Amino acid sequence: MNAPAAIATPCVQVCIVDGPSGLCLGCYRTLTEIAGWRALDPTERDRIMAELPSRAGRIEPGRLG
């Protein structure tokens, strides 16, 4: 029996949501994206992952550490 393929994820185990932006301070995903990550098709996950670096600017710099 083959094991299921691993799903790529930007999770870094820092699960704190910034209230004003609604983004996780660790991976910059929204709670909706985090909750539905496994159900997304690979193309949609890739699209979101490509967008994540630009989301850091939506979080107040002092909150990022």
C-alpha angles and dihedrals in degrees: 000000000000121000116239115264116264116254116230112239136176091214114134096178093255100120107179120130119215106226100213096047099029090224129130110249090220104049105007094235124135120244089252091054092047093048094048099037097112092050095053118098117245093255092056092046090051091050092052093045091053089053097048100085091058091053093068088080090065091066122078105254094233090061092058094066 
